[in-house]
Amino acid sequence: MKVEETSEPVGARPLLKWVGGKGWAVPLLGDAIHNYLVEHQAQYVEPFLGGAAMAGYIGWHDSILADAIPELVSLYTIVRDKPAELAWVLSGYAVRGVDKEAYLGIRDLRPDCEIQKAARMVYLNRLSFNGLWRVNKKGKFNVPYGDAGYRASVVNRRSRDAITSLFPHKGKFEHLSDALQGASILHSDFENTLSYVQDKPALIYVDPPYHETYDSYTAAGFTEEDQERLAESLWYAHDRGADIIFHNANTPLIQYLYSDWMEVIPVDEKRPVAADPSSRERAPCVIATTKSELLKKITTT
């Protein structure tokens, strides 16, 4: 059954804390991207789904949403298809506790059921240090429990209050499920994802691991060769008629790869990786696009 597009964004908020998440970009670009999709009746393509801040806000049903993290893809597939059931399974993890001992016990679990894996991912994400998702070369999640200040703020609450404030409720799962209806959600390398972009209007929203910053979401990391391969794949997608909006660090390599064929605008973005929140300074980044009107709200100040 065809899912009808809506004239307004769905406005769903992220379920996960995600390093490099684009919640800050939604007020700047979300409406402009949605209006573009409505005007051109275009397909929305996001090859690095991550925290899904933009995809959840837009809620565009003709979408290809992909990521290289298999657990993340499985999570969003289950959110789309079984949100209430996922909320119920998550509550089962949450009632085991939110202290370090409970966290480490659940981190060591290896559930076979996909919905249990998805609930475990949400649980670990909400309690891990800075919400990081990091795996070792064997694919094992190895992020420690949250820092001392965060830990105290959690364990000093009553159990029910901690669960309510830390974990998404059923309504939040269902709202994001509405945003994901009709979307194709793929476990895929970006190059393969971008190969689907052809023979119809498309807008590609690209938020890759930033050059010269944290890139350890997958065991393989994200190298300079990957950055170059991404630029080439995007150029070919644009040559086939797609428009692009893109985030990355403001480095000489990124300027070299994109400034000749995109409009590149410097911005400051807060990087939330440092252990001490006071040291999480704003870092020089860029937003780039092949469609200048998408950046009308962006300034260089």
C-alpha positions as a printed Julia matrix, in Angstrom:
301×3 Matrix{Float64}:
  0.0     0.0     0.0
  1.36    3.41   -0.96
  1.99    5.71    2.0
  0.86    9.26    1.27
  3.34   12.07    1.86
  2.29   14.83    4.27
  2.45   18.55    3.57
  4.12   19.16    6.97
  7.13   17.46    8.58
  6.32   14.66   11.02
  8.62   16.2    13.65
  9.76   13.0    15.41
 12.72   13.41   17.75
 15.75   11.07   18.0
 15.65    8.03   20.26
 19.41    7.9    20.74
 22.16   10.14   22.01
 24.49   10.15   19.02
 27.95   11.62   18.59
 27.76   14.01   15.65
 23.95   13.94   15.72
 22.31   16.66   13.68
 19.64   17.86   16.07
 21.23   21.31   15.85
 20.78   21.32   12.04
 17.08   20.45   12.08
 15.88   24.01   12.93
 18.17   25.4    10.23
 17.55   22.95    7.41
 14.64   20.64    8.23
 11.83   22.75    6.78
 13.89   23.72    3.72
 14.65   20.07    2.97
 11.02   19.06    3.46
  9.82   21.89    1.2
 12.3    20.81   -1.46
 10.98   17.24   -1.32
  7.38   18.45   -1.61
  8.12   20.84   -4.46
 10.11   18.33   -6.52
  8.32   15.18   -5.29
 11.85   13.89   -4.8
 13.25   10.86   -3.07
 15.09   11.5     0.21
 18.36    9.58    0.61
 20.45    9.49    3.79
 23.44    7.11    3.58
 24.69    7.79    7.16
 21.51    7.56    9.2
 23.12    7.71   12.66
 20.77    9.3    15.19
 18.12    9.92   12.5
 17.45   13.49   13.66
 16.78   14.81   10.16
 14.97   11.75    8.82
 12.73   11.64   11.89
 11.86   15.31   11.64
 11.08   15.21    7.92
  9.2    11.89    7.91
  9.39   11.56    4.13
  8.05    8.19    3.09
  9.84    7.93   -0.27
 13.19    7.54    1.48
 16.28    5.38    1.35
 17.87    5.4     4.81
 21.09    3.45    5.36
 23.98    2.95    7.73
 27.02    0.69    8.03
 26.2    -0.22   11.66
 24.05   -3.37   11.51
 22.62   -2.91   15.02
 21.46    0.58   14.12
 19.72   -0.56   10.95
 18.0    -3.39   12.82
 16.87   -0.93   15.51
 15.24    1.47   13.05
 13.62   -1.37   11.13
 12.01   -2.59   14.35
 11.01    0.96   15.35
  9.28    1.29   11.98
  7.49   -2.06   12.21
  7.01   -2.88   15.92
  7.37    0.27   18.05
  5.1    -0.75   20.93
  6.69   -4.19   21.23
 10.16   -2.63   21.27
  9.12   -0.23   24.05
  7.89   -3.19   26.09
 11.14   -5.14   25.69
 13.18   -2.04   26.57
 11.2    -1.66   29.8
 12.31   -5.18   30.71
 15.95   -4.15   30.46
 15.33   -0.87   32.28
 13.81   -2.48   35.36
 17.0    -4.51   35.85
 18.58   -1.25   36.97
 20.49    1.76   35.74
 23.64    1.48   37.84
 27.06    0.36   36.62
 26.57   -3.29   37.58
 23.31   -3.54   35.63
 24.86   -1.72   32.66
 27.86   -4.04   32.47
 25.63   -7.1    32.8
 23.46   -6.02   29.89
 26.52   -4.95   27.89
 27.8    -8.54   28.18
 24.55  -10.05   26.92
 24.41  -11.49   23.41
 20.68  -11.81   22.65
 19.63  -13.79   19.58
 16.29  -12.06   19.02
 16.49   -8.9    16.89
 13.99   -6.99   19.01
 16.01   -7.79   22.15
 19.18   -6.6    20.38
 17.43   -3.35   19.46
 16.19   -2.77   23.01
 19.68   -3.51   24.35
 21.15   -0.92   22.0
 18.79    1.79   23.28
 19.51    0.82   26.89
 23.3     0.9    26.42
 23.18    4.13   24.42
 21.29    5.93   27.18
 23.72    4.86   29.91
 27.11    4.67   28.15
 29.84    7.29   28.35
 28.65   10.24   26.23
 26.22    7.95   24.41
 29.08    6.62   22.29
 28.6     3.63   20.04
 31.99    1.99   19.55
 32.97   -1.58   18.75
 36.32   -3.34   18.73
 37.76   -5.34   15.84
 35.65   -8.33   16.88
 32.51   -6.2    16.66
 32.0    -6.16   20.45
 30.5    -3.02   21.99
 33.03   -1.78   24.54
 31.99    1.67   25.78
 32.19    2.12   29.58
 29.4     3.31   31.83
 28.72    7.05   32.01
 31.1     9.43   33.76
 30.95   10.15   37.49
 28.63   13.17   37.31
 26.21   11.4    34.99
 26.31    8.25   37.09
 25.41   10.18   40.24
 22.53   11.95   38.52
 21.1     8.56   37.54
 21.53    6.35   40.57
 20.38    8.98   43.07
 16.91    9.05   41.53
 14.12    6.71   42.47
 14.11    3.72   40.12
 10.87    4.64   38.36
 11.92    8.29   37.91
 15.26    7.2    36.45
 13.59    4.88   33.96
 11.04    7.5    32.9
 13.64   10.21   32.35
 16.34    8.06   30.75
 14.5     5.89   28.27
 12.09    6.68   25.43
  8.42    5.98   26.15
  6.08    4.1    23.82
  4.7     7.3    22.3
  8.16    8.41   21.23
  8.79    5.08   19.52
  5.43    5.34   17.77
  6.08    8.92   16.6
  9.38    7.9    15.0
  7.64    4.84   13.56
  5.21    7.19   11.79
  8.17    9.08   10.33
  9.76    5.88    9.02
  6.67    4.41    7.36
  7.36    3.64    3.69
 11.12    4.14    4.05
 13.62    1.56    2.84
 16.1     1.0     5.69
 19.33   -0.62    4.53
 22.49   -2.03    6.08
 24.75   -0.74    3.36
 27.98    0.99    2.53
 27.37    4.54    1.28
 28.65    3.73   -2.2
 26.05    1.0    -2.64
 23.32    3.22   -1.16
 24.11    6.07   -3.55
 24.0     3.7    -6.52
 20.2     3.54   -6.04
 19.93    7.26   -6.84
 18.94    7.45  -10.48
 16.07    8.07  -12.88
 14.06   10.28  -10.47
 14.5    13.56   -8.55
 16.45   12.99   -5.34
 17.9    14.92   -2.42
 20.83   13.31   -0.63
 21.51   14.41    2.96
 25.02   13.39    3.95
 26.4    13.39    7.49
 29.47   11.1     7.41
 32.06   10.55   10.12
 33.95   13.82   10.11
 37.45   14.05    8.73
 40.12   14.09   11.48
 37.66   13.44   14.29
 35.88   10.53   16.0
 35.28    7.76   13.43
 35.22    4.49   15.38
 31.54    3.59   15.08
 32.51    0.5    13.08
 35.54   -1.72   13.53
 36.92   -0.6    10.15
 36.72    3.12   10.99
 36.39    5.78    8.29
 39.64    6.63    6.51
 40.77    9.43    4.22
 40.35    6.97    1.36
 36.71    6.6     2.43
 36.32   10.39    2.42
 37.66   10.49   -1.14
 35.45    7.59   -2.2
 32.45    9.37   -0.71
 33.18   12.57   -2.63
 33.46   10.59   -5.86
 30.21    8.71   -5.2
 28.37   11.95   -4.44
 29.73   13.61   -7.58
 28.43   10.74   -9.72
 25.03   10.89   -7.98
 24.87   14.63   -8.67
 25.85   13.97  -12.28
 22.79   11.68  -12.47
 20.6    14.58  -11.32
 20.54   14.4    -7.51
 20.94   17.44   -5.27
 23.08   17.16   -2.16
 23.42   18.76    1.24
 26.5    17.74    3.19
 28.21   18.19    6.59
 31.86   17.63    7.45
 34.85   19.11    9.24
 36.4    22.2     7.72
 39.76   20.72    6.71
 41.94   21.22    3.63
 40.98   17.78    2.34
 37.24   18.47    2.56
 37.65   21.87    0.91
 39.67   20.24   -1.86
 37.11   17.49   -2.45
 34.0    19.71   -2.56
 34.69   23.41   -3.11
 34.95   23.12   -6.91
 31.43   21.74   -7.36
 29.45   22.62   -4.21
 28.71   25.81   -2.35
 30.67   25.39    0.89
 29.78   27.5     3.95
 31.83   27.43    7.18
 29.89   26.95   10.42
 30.73   26.25   14.05
 29.39   23.02   15.5
 29.59   21.83   19.09
 31.46   18.54   19.36
 30.03   16.47   22.26
 32.83   13.91   22.69
 35.05   15.4    25.38
 34.77   13.88   28.85
 34.53   17.31   30.49
 31.44   19.16   29.21
 33.2    22.51   29.72
 35.83   21.47   27.16
 33.3    20.65   24.43
 34.18   23.67   22.34
 32.71   24.55   19.0
 34.76   23.28   16.08
 35.1    24.57   12.52
 32.86   22.6    10.19
 31.18   23.11    6.82
 27.76   22.72    5.3
 27.91   22.26    1.56
 25.23   21.91   -1.09
 24.58   21.76   -4.8
 21.36   23.75   -4.26
 22.12   27.18   -2.82
 18.55   28.0    -1.73
 18.75   25.18    0.82
 21.3    27.24    2.74
 19.45   30.57    2.92
 19.2    30.37    6.73
 22.88   29.58    7.21
 25.27   32.42    8.05
 29.02   32.46    8.45
 28.98   34.21   11.82
